Amino acid sequence: NQQKKVECFAFLDSGNFLSDSLTDKPVSLINLKVFCKLFPQASVQKLLGGEFVEMGLRNAHYIDFGTLNAKNQILVFEVERIVIGTNEIEEAMVGLSLKEFDFDSDVILHNNFASFCV
């Protein structure tokens, strides 16, 4: 597996308590721009067809994702690590958001990572 490193701006969302129902790990969200940098071989057809292994996604599956306005499902998968400053979260779970985030951020960090952002 070829390692990829993507530097981006993150926003710590104190209201993000999303967790993966299978692993019980906290889930941070990435936007489509970051996803495409990490997985340039990905396509809409492969995503919709569930061809996660072919795209290099580890432990990929859908989880229920609720907001104040709606209930949906979101694709989550494992990345080798997320680095925040000098802190590393190994085998972190991220979810793919198809919406752009506010504050010019590419990543919305889970509330569990608040201590890393001081």
Phi, psi and chi 1 to 4 in degrees:
 res  aa     phi    psi   chi1   chi2   chi3   chi4
   1 ASN       -  126.6 -119.6   -9.6      -      -
   2 GLN   -81.7  127.2 -175.9  177.4  -17.2      -
   3 GLN   -77.5  139.1  -69.5 -173.0    2.4      -
   4 LYS  -124.2  143.1  -67.2 -159.1 -173.5  -48.2
   5 LYS  -122.9  127.4  176.7 -179.4  176.3 -178.8
   6 VAL  -125.3  119.8  176.6      -      -      -
   7 GLU   -91.9  135.6  -70.8 -170.9   25.4      -
   8 CYS  -155.5  170.3   49.3      -      -      -
   9 PHE   -91.1  136.0  -69.6  101.7      -      -
  10 ALA  -121.1  152.2      -      -      -      -
  11 PHE  -120.8  124.8  174.2   76.1      -      -
  12 LEU   -81.7  116.4  175.0   67.1      -      -
  13 ASP  -100.7  105.3 -175.8   -4.5      -      -
  14 SER   -64.7  -13.6   60.0      -      -      -
  15 GLY   -98.2    2.8      -      -      -      -
  16 ASN   -87.7  102.7  177.8    6.4      -      -
  17 PHE  -115.2   20.8  -66.9   99.0      -      -
  18 LEU   -63.5  130.7 -176.1   63.6      -      -
  19 SER  -133.5  154.2   63.7      -      -      -
  20 ASP   -76.8  124.1  178.0   16.1      -      -
  21 SER   -68.0  -20.8   53.2      -      -      -
  22 LEU   -88.6  -39.8  -65.6 -179.0      -      -
  23 THR  -105.1  -14.1   64.8      -      -      -
  24 ASP    64.3   18.8 -152.9   31.2      -      -
  25 LYS   -86.6  150.4  -69.2 -178.5  179.9 -179.1
  26 PRO   -66.1  147.5   19.6  -26.1      -      -
  27 VAL  -116.1  121.0  176.2      -      -      -
  28 SER   -95.0  157.1  -65.0      -      -      -
  29 LEU  -109.4  140.8  -58.9  173.2      -      -
  30 ILE  -119.9  153.6   62.8  171.9      -      -
  31 ASN   -89.7  174.2   64.3   16.2      -      -
  32 LEU   -63.4  -33.9 -170.2   57.6      -      -
  33 LYS   -61.0  -46.1  179.6  175.5   76.3  173.0
  34 VAL   -67.1  -43.4  170.8      -      -      -
  35 PHE   -56.3  -45.4  179.3   81.4      -      -
  36 CYS   -66.6  -30.0  -70.7      -      -      -
  37 LYS   -70.8  -38.2  -72.5  179.5 -178.1  177.8
  38 LEU   -73.7  -35.4  -71.9  170.5      -      -
  39 PHE  -131.4   71.7  -56.6   99.0      -      -
  40 PRO   -64.0  -19.8   19.7  -27.9      -      -
  41 GLN   -81.3   -4.2   70.3  -79.7   17.6      -
  42 ALA   -73.1  152.5      -      -      -      -
  43 SER  -144.2  161.2   68.5      -      -      -
  44 VAL   -60.3  -40.5  172.8      -      -      -
  45 GLN   -61.1  -43.3  -69.3   81.0    7.7      -
  46 LYS   -67.4  -39.8  -72.6 -179.7 -178.3  176.9
  47 LEU   -62.7  -48.3  -79.3  171.5      -      -
  48 LEU   -67.8  -29.7  -66.5  175.6      -      -
  49 GLY   -84.6   -2.1      -      -      -      -
  50 GLY    72.6   24.2      -      -      -      -
  51 GLU   -85.1   58.2  -61.1  175.5   38.4      -
  52 PHE   -69.6  -41.4  -55.9  136.5      -      -
  53 VAL   -64.5  -40.9  173.4      -      -      -
  54 GLU   -61.3  -27.7  -67.0   83.1   -5.4      -
  55 MET   -89.2   -6.6  -68.5 -174.3  -67.3      -
  56 GLY    89.9   13.8      -      -      -      -
  57 LEU   -81.6  130.0  -60.1  178.5      -      -
  58 ARG   -97.2  136.7  -66.9 -170.6  -45.3 -151.3
  59 ASN    51.1   41.0  -61.3  -33.2      -      -
  60 ALA   -81.6  138.1      -      -      -      -
  61 HIS  -168.0  171.5   54.0  -81.8      -      -
  62 TYR  -100.7  143.9  -74.3   92.7      -      -
  63 ILE  -127.8  158.3   62.2  169.7      -      -
  64 ASP   -71.0  139.5  -68.5  -30.8      -      -
  65 PHE  -138.2  113.8  174.7   65.1      -      -
  66 GLY  -112.3  142.5      -      -      -      -
  67 THR  -119.2 -179.2   64.1      -      -      -
  68 LEU   -62.8  -28.9  -68.0  175.3      -      -
  69 ASN   -97.1  -23.3  -58.8  -32.5      -      -
  70 ALA  -159.9  163.0      -      -      -      -
  71 LYS  -113.9  130.8  -66.9  -84.4 -174.8 -148.4
  72 ASN  -140.0 -176.4  -64.0  -57.2      -      -
  73 GLN  -119.7  149.9  -72.3 -159.9  -41.4      -
  74 ILE  -133.2  141.9 -172.9  168.4      -      -
  75 LEU   -77.0  126.3  175.3   65.2      -      -
  76 VAL  -121.1  151.9  -64.3      -      -      -
  77 PHE  -158.5  166.6   52.9   93.9      -      -
  78 GLU   -96.8  135.8 -172.8  178.0  -83.7      -
  79 VAL  -112.0  156.3  -67.1      -      -      -
  80 GLU   -58.5  -44.1 -173.3  173.2  -35.0      -
  81 ARG  -165.1  155.6   76.9  177.4   53.7   88.2
  82 ILE  -117.7  131.5  -65.5  176.0      -      -
  83 VAL  -111.1  125.4  178.9      -      -      -
  84 ILE  -123.1  105.0  -55.5  167.8      -      -
  85 GLY    63.1 -119.4      -      -      -      -
  86 THR  -100.1    4.1   58.5      -      -      -
  87 ASN   -98.5  142.0  -60.8  -72.6      -      -
  88 GLU  -123.0  135.6  -67.1 -172.0   12.3      -
  89 ILE  -109.5  109.4  -59.9  105.5      -      -
  90 GLU   -79.4  146.5  -61.4  -72.3  -27.3      -
  91 GLU    47.7   50.6  -61.6  176.9  -13.8      -
  92 ALA   -78.7  148.0      -      -      -      -
  93 MET   -96.8  135.4  -65.7  -58.0  -71.8      -
  94 VAL  -129.6  153.6  -65.2      -      -      -
  95 GLY  -116.8  144.9      -      -      -      -
  96 LEU   -90.6  117.3  172.4   58.8      -      -
  97 SER  -100.8  132.5  174.5      -      -      -
  98 LEU   -91.2   -0.4  -60.4  178.1      -      -
  99 LYS   -99.8  148.1  -69.4 -174.7  174.1 -175.1
 100 GLU   -74.4  147.5  -72.3  -62.1  -45.7      -
 101 PHE   -93.8  156.8  -56.1  137.1      -      -
 102 ASP   -74.2  172.3  -66.6  -25.5      -      -
 103 PHE    63.9   23.8  -46.4  110.9      -      -
 104 ASP    53.2   35.5  -65.5  -34.8      -      -
 105 SER   -98.3  151.1  -63.3      -      -      -
 106 ASP  -104.0  -17.3  -59.3  -49.5      -      -
 107 VAL  -135.2  139.7  176.5      -      -      -
 108 ILE  -112.6  112.3  -64.6  179.9      -      -
 109 LEU   -78.5  148.6  -64.9  172.0      -      -
 110 HIS   -69.2  149.7 -170.0  -83.0      -      -
 111 ASN   -56.1  -29.9 -177.7   56.6      -      -
 112 ASN   -59.7  -19.5  -80.2   14.7      -      -
 113 PHE   -95.9   14.1  -53.4  136.2      -      -
 114 ALA   -58.1  -38.7      -      -      -      -
 115 SER   -67.2  -18.9   63.1      -      -      -
 116 PHE   -80.6  -11.5  -61.3  160.1      -      -
 117 CYS  -107.6   17.4  -60.2      -      -      -
 118 VAL   -94.7      -  -85.8      -      -      -
